[in-house]
């Protein structure tokens, strides 16, 4: 199974990774959990992270990580470490790898091949409702002089409209085009909402792609907070630009 964005496959200077539920040092339910914030043993989380980073081809001291808070805040990452109170990071630094942790919210990966810069976003319903992807595109325009029409975007595995039930207090935050109602209630298509926001920000439709995988209805592959509650782990997405294009 190849979960890489198509732009990663086309550009050998990029490093990308998306961890799954399987392959970790723990048995279920945590398995390949990479979050220190879900009650898993810290030493197991660290071993899982080291295993994952090695697979991607990066090291712990090259990681820039947002301390996610379901916001629409996006920051410039100019070095490794943690970035407080943000849910998105952008950078044009070589060998600096941006991360996002997920378990139903959408990981969104941005790449500007002209300005050689990247962005990684954690888009839950709150961040989506307040335009985090638009903020990320604007940040890349501001800091790297990116042109939105040059950007490529990939929306990774997340809770899809088949499973993402919402109440009226959430539904009223979104346009009707991304809401679907049946006999079981109201459902939200976060991928469609963020794709529309990317189009509105100036990205070309051909440069936006979305994963077919729903985290909730694929328990063999993905962690899901909505499905498993407090006993769910977290996955991690990574994107960065390597200085070593030879391997």
C-alpha positions, 0 to 999 in steps of 0.5 A, a space after each residue: 500500500 503506497 500512501 505517498 502523495 503523487 507529488 512526493 513520487 515525482 520529486 526525489 528531494 522530498 521525504 514523506 511518511 505516514 504511520 499506520 496502526 500496525 508495526 509498533 512495539 505494543 500490542 493493540 490497541 496502541 500498537 504503532 502509537 506515536 503520541 505521548 499524550 494518550 496514556 501509552 508508555 513513553 518508552 514505547 512511544 519513543 521506540 515507535 517514533 525512532 522506528 518510524 523516523 528511520 523508515 522515513 529517513 530522518 532523525 529526532 533532531 530534524 523534527 519540527 512538531 506543532 503542539 496541536 490545539 484544534 486551531 487555525 494557527 500556522 507558524 513558520 518552522 525555522 528549526 527543530 523542536 515544538 511549536 506551541 498553539 499551532 496546527 500547521 507549520 511551513 518551512 523552506 529549510 532543508 532537512 527539517 521535517 514537519 510533522 502532524 499527529 492524527 486520528 480522524 482529523 485530516 493531515 494536509 500536505 502542501 508542496 511548492 516545487 517552484 519555491 521548494 517549500 512545504 507545509 503540513 496541517 492538522 485540520 479537524 472540524 474546528 480548524 477547517 471551520 476557521 480556515 486553517 488551509 487558507 491560512 497555510 497558503 497565505 503563510 507560504 505566500 507571505 514567507 516564501 512568495 509562493 503562488 497558490 497556482 503552483 502549490 500541490 496539496 494532498 489530503 491524507 486518511 481521515 474520517 470520511 463522510 461515511 462515518 463523520 457524524 456531527 450535531 447541529 452545533 457543528 453542522 451550522 459552521 459549514 456550507 451545505 455542499 459538505 453536509 449530508 443527511 440520512 436516517 441516522 443523522 448529519 454527516 460532514 465531508 471534511 475532505 470536500 470542505 478543505 478541498 473547496 477552501 484550497 480551490 478558493 485560495 487559488 490552487 488548481 483542481 488538478 493539484 489537489 488530491 485526497 486519500 480514499 481511506 477513512 480512518 473510522 471504517 478501516 480499523 486494521 490500518 488506522 487509529 481512530 479516536 471516534 471509533 476507539 475513544 480513550 484507548 486509541 493511539 495516534 498516527 503521524 505524518 511527516 513531510 520535508 525537503 532533503 539535501 540528499 537527493 541521492 538516497 
